[in-house]
């Protein structure tokens, strides 16, 4: 490996670590740092990057493993889905290593990444129904007091706490977004909610994979050139 590749690898590994402490913010940090190598390749002249696509996909495994370590601490449903999506993408990464064909990655989209962000957001903003609530309501219609409340749950068990409900009460009455909020929040990991969530996750990620690896929409210019073009677009003619 060249000196340039070692520097990029060190930056990528460092950018993957914050997710272990701050799942949602750390996930966005890891994704933004994932893009940093596009600029580092432009700014550094220390031997270049050999076979960038394979190098990039290998480094992707670092932040995906940190995501997985966090996801393994979740309750069974989101944890098992995360593990399955991680394994699914890993198969795609191996297939890419064997064939060298970037188009194969669209058959194994990295939905694990988007699913992680989705669940981390549910937990961060308190939009997820606590597992204790689901268990207590499945066994009894009477509210119970949880002995071990989670970070986002309150003492009185119920499908959705007053604090959580107050944060969505206004938007839930809006004409267009309201029905979606009432359907998705609180997120109980019901079959209907999971079908919709996973459909959105896979559709968004497949479009992303198509842009990068099939259409290759950003191959004709460097990251620095793209940033300069965006800057000129928003500042011209001033």
Secondary structure, 3 states (H helix, E strand, C coil): CCHHHHHHHHHHHHHHHHHHCCHHHHHHHHHHHHHHHHHHHHHCCCCCCCCHHHHHHHHHHHHHHHHHHHHCCCCHHHHHHHHHHHHHHHHHHHHHHHHCCHHHHHHHCCHHHHHHHHHHHHHHHCCECCHHHHHHHHHCCCCCECCCCCCCCCCECCCCCHHHHHHHCCHHHCCCHHHHHHHHCCECCCHHHHHHHHHHHHHHHHHHHHHHHHCCCCCCCCHHHHHHHHHHHHHCCC
